[in-house]
Each structure stands twice: as C-alpha cells, then as structure tokens.
Amino acid sequence: MPLIISLCVVFFGIVLNKDLIGILINVFAILAGLLFNLLVLVYDAVSKAVKSSNSSQANSLKLESFQQIYFNISFEILLSLLIVIMLSISIMFNNGLANSIFSVFVFFLVISLF
C-alpha cells in the first residue's frame, strides 16, 4: 500500500526539490534524536523493572511489553536515519528520472514510518 501511494504521489507531480529535502532532513533528524531519547527512557524503565522483578505473570507481561516498545522505537530510528541518508543522496541528483526514483523511495519510507 505505501508503494502504491508513493507512486501515485510522484505520478501526480509531487517530487523532491531542494527546499522540501532540507525541511525533511531537519524533521527526520530531530525525530531520530527524540526517538533516541525515548529509547534511553525505555531502557531505563526496563532496567528498573528487571531489578525489582518478582517472578509474577504481570511482571513478565510488563517486560515483554517493554521489549516490544524497545524494538518498535529502534525500527523507527532506523527508518528515520535511512530517510535522512536517502534525502542527502537525493540532493546530488537533479535530473528528472533519478529525482523521481528517489522521490518514490523517500515517500515510501515516510509512509512506512507512520
């Protein structure tokens, strides 16, 4: 589904220009930084939960939930960094076809992020 939406967006003429690339690099760099901070907070909460662990069912459920949150945040960080890298590479390509291809990839990653 994200690929179809990305192709439609580029087909209707919305491609990356230098202004949009600069704004998106700033947005996703800030998002990655905030997600790193959130990852540290989750790691701290998990370490506190492990220290005070009782072998109860509720505690194991809490630890599994923290683990899933940790992995989801890590995935979002990786996607954000990949988007920033793709946007940085796309600055070098100004011709029509290469810009359209990078636009499809970047829009696909942005849609997949949300």
N, C-alpha and C positions, 0 to 999 in steps of 0.2 A: 504494500500500500504506500509506504513512503517513497518508493521509487517511482510509482505512477504519478504521485503528486509532484515530485521533483521534476519529472519530465514535462508535466503539464505547465508548471510554472515557467520553465525555460522555454517551452514551446510558445507561450504567450508573450515572450519578450522580456521577462524579468531575468536579467543576468547580473553578474557581479561587476560593479565598477569600483574604482579606487576609493571613493567615499564610503560605499557600503562595506567594502573589505576592511577599511580602517575601523569603522564602527563595530563590525562583527568581531574583529580581533580584540578590541578593547572589552567588549561584552563577555566573550568567552574566556579571556584571560582572567578577568575579575571573577567570573563564575567558577573557574577552576581553583582560584585562590580561596574563595569562600567554601568550596567543597572540600578542599584540603583541611581547612579549619574545622569543618563539621566532622571530617573523618577522624581528626585528633580527639574531638569531644566524644565520639562514639567509642574510640579505642579506650579512652579514659573510663568511660562508663562500663565497658566490658571488663576492664581490669579490676575495677571496684566490685563488680558483680562476682567475679571469679574468687576474689579474696574472701568475700562473705558468702561463699557458696555452701548451701545446705544441699544435700542430695534429694531435694524435693522435685516433684514434677513441674511445679511452677517456675522454679529457678532454671531448669533445663530448657523450658519453653522460652524463658526470657533470654537466655544465652543464644539460643537458635535464632530468635528474632533479631538480636544484635548482630549476629553473624550475617544474616540476610541483608540487613541495613548496611553493614560494612561493605559487602560485595556490591550492592547497588550503587553506593556512593563512589566506590572505586571505579566502577564501569562508567559512571557519569564523568568522572575526572578524565579517564582515558579518552572518552568521546570528545570532551571539551578541548583537550590537548591536540587530538587529531584534527579537529576543526581549525584550530589556530595554525597548525602546521600546513594544512591544505590551503588555508587562506593566504598564508605567507608565500607559498609556492605559486598560487594563482596570480599574485601581483606581477610576476615575471611574464605572464602570457597575456598579451593584449589583442591577439587576433581572434576572429570570430569563433572558429571551431574549438580551439583549445579553451577559450573562456567559457563557452557553452558547456563543455565537458566538465570543467572544474565547477561550474555553477551547479550542474546536476549532482555531482558528488557532495558538494558542500550543503546544498539544500537537503539532500538525502540524510546526511549526518545530523543536520539541525532538526529535521522532523523526527528522526530516530531518537534524538536526545529527549524529546518530550513525549 
